[in-house]
Amino acid sequence: MFFILHFIFYKMPYELQELAAISGMPGLYRLVRAARHGVLVESLDERATRTLAPARNKVSLLSEISIYTQDPDQTVPLSEVFERIHQQHGGTSPVTSKSSEAELTDFMASVIPDFDRDRVYLSDIKKLTTWFGIVSKHVPYQEAAAAPEAAAEAEAPASEEVAPKAKRKAPKADDAAAESTDTAPAKKSRKSAE
């Protein structure tokens, strides 16, 4: 139960819901709105130019991208990967897409020690470093420390709701009779219908 509440109220340090990578278009984009023949997007750079991403291009939301781990049933969401990078290295990544293969794999292992080396390719790690650089430069970082407090606050009302039910008095004889008469006609009508 706590995990669900923690997941719902945990605010990620980088908001990735409106950010996307678009096939055939370099860089990252903020989704503005749907259009008749595609999606109107704004480039995530200094110019912030708006353009139409055609419907034939694949739009991949960053919030839906995860990194494979050794456990086939578990992946690490990109927002969590960005949080780990920020915690270890701040707003700048120690590697770039032009770093050596060994540096990139060592970097990835420092961020996600159990990442799946068979399914996470070198090109994926290069994209990850590039995307982190763009996002950390153009999207404000929000401390995630306040999020567990929100989860604790959300959990407290849930426990308060349970307490009044536990303090409920036993129903009076009149209440019990009213409840039994409410359900009794339905049973009688079902028997009479048979």
C-alpha positions, 0 to 999 in steps of 0.5 A: 500500500505504501509503495502505491502511495509513494509512487503516486505522490513521488514527484520526479526531479525532472518533469518528462511528461511533455518531452519527447524524442522524435524519429528523423528529428535531432534533439528533444522536443516539448509537445505543444498540441496535437495538429491535423497532420501530426504534433506541434512541438517546440525544440528544447534549445535556446531558440525554442522554435516551433515546428510540426512533427509529421504523423509518420514520425515516431514520437517517444515520450521520455516519461515512457522510456526505461532502461533494461536491467538484469532482471527481465521483469524490472526496468528503471524509468528514465526519470529515475536514471536522470535523478541518479545521474544528478545525485552523482554528478550534478547537472553535468554528465562526466561523459558525452556521446563522443566519450570512449566505449569503456567510459560510457559503459563505466558511466552506465554501470555507476548509474545502474549497476545491474543494467543489461549489457546485452539489451542496452547498446552503446548507442542507447548510452550515448542518447542517454548522455545527450538527453541528460545534457539537454534536459538538465540545461533546459528543464528546471531540477526540482528537489525530490526530498519534499516528495516523501513528505507528501507521501507521508501526508497522503498516507496519514489521512488513509489511516485516519479513515480507518480509525473511525470505522474501527470505533463504530458502535455495534448496530442497534437492533432497529438498524440491524432489522432495517438492514435485513429488511433492505436485503430480504425483499431482493432475496424473496423476489429472486426466490419467487421469480424462480 
